[in-house]
Amino acid sequence: MFGKARLAFTNGVLSTQWLSRALEDAGIKVGQRDKIRAELQRPGSKIRAYLHGEVPDVLTSLMKRAKAEGGTVRLALYELGDDELCKAIIDAEDVVEVILSNSGRDEQTKAWDAGNAPFRKRLRDAGVVLTDRLFNNNHIGHNKFAV
């Protein structure tokens, strides 16, 4: 914490050695994509908590502060695949603006933006101010910040 500014880092899925051991301890084999995805989405998962670090708390505290003090939170995200964060954004729709990049091409279905598309729709349907940052190639806008 620096004055009113906070920052947080995730541990990310790139912590492969730790993640492969943690998945094994949870009875999930590397390569079981659906089980891994479900574990990463499950509230209360120790793996999920380790990977996301303090980021959810920082983001939700910013939105609570904006509501209390009459501010606005501007989020720039390249992936939004988390139900809890999506719900928090929707709950704060009157004080939040989002720039959401496209996710990459799904390896199995070959669908473009398959990861972000359902969350993009949920935000739009809820009335969240949303700006699309879409690339028409294999690139993604690698934004990750909140102001």
ChimeraX attribute file (.defattr): number of C-alpha atoms within 10 A of each C-alpha:
attribute: neighborCount
match mode: 1-to-1
recipient: residues
	/A:1	7
	/A:2	6
	/A:3	5
	/A:4	6
	/A:5	9
	/A:6	12
	/A:7	12
	/A:8	14
	/A:9	11
	/A:10	13
	/A:11	14
	/A:12	13
	/A:13	15
	/A:14	9
	/A:15	10
	/A:16	10
	/A:17	9
	/A:18	12
	/A:19	17
	/A:20	16
	/A:21	14
	/A:22	15
	/A:23	17
	/A:24	12
	/A:25	10
	/A:26	14
	/A:27	10
	/A:28	17
	/A:29	15
	/A:30	13
	/A:31	9
	/A:32	10
	/A:33	11
	/A:34	10
	/A:35	15
	/A:36	17
	/A:37	11
	/A:38	11
	/A:39	18
	/A:40	20
	/A:41	16
	/A:42	16
	/A:43	12
	/A:44	10
	/A:45	14
	/A:46	13
	/A:47	19
	/A:48	17
	/A:49	17
	/A:50	13
	/A:51	19
	/A:52	17
	/A:53	15
	/A:54	15
	/A:55	17
	/A:56	16
	/A:57	13
	/A:58	17
	/A:59	22
	/A:60	15
	/A:61	13
	/A:62	23
	/A:63	25
	/A:64	18
	/A:65	15
	/A:66	17
	/A:67	17
	/A:68	9
	/A:69	9
	/A:70	9
	/A:71	15
	/A:72	18
	/A:73	22
	/A:74	18
	/A:75	19
	/A:76	22
	/A:77	20
	/A:78	21
	/A:79	20
	/A:80	18
	/A:81	18
	/A:82	13
	/A:83	13
	/A:84	13
	/A:85	16
	/A:86	16
	/A:87	15
	/A:88	16
	/A:89	23
	/A:90	20
	/A:91	15
	/A:92	19
	/A:93	20
	/A:94	17
	/A:95	21
	/A:96	24
	/A:97	20
	/A:98	20
	/A:99	20
	/A:100	26
	/A:101	25
	/A:102	26
	/A:103	25
	/A:104	21
	/A:105	17
	/A:106	12
	/A:107	9
	/A:108	6
	/A:109	8
	/A:110	10
	/A:111	12
	/A:112	17
	/A:113	19
	/A:114	16
	/A:115	17
	/A:116	21
	/A:117	17
	/A:118	13
	/A:119	19
	/A:120	23
	/A:121	12
	/A:122	15
	/A:123	19
	/A:124	14
	/A:125	10
	/A:126	13
	/A:127	12
	/A:128	20
	/A:129	16
	/A:130	18
	/A:131	14
	/A:132	12
	/A:133	15
	/A:134	16
	/A:135	14
	/A:136	8
	/A:137	9
	/A:138	10
	/A:139	13
	/A:140	19
	/A:141	18
	/A:142	14
	/A:143	15
	/A:144	12
	/A:145	13
	/A:146	17
	/A:147	12
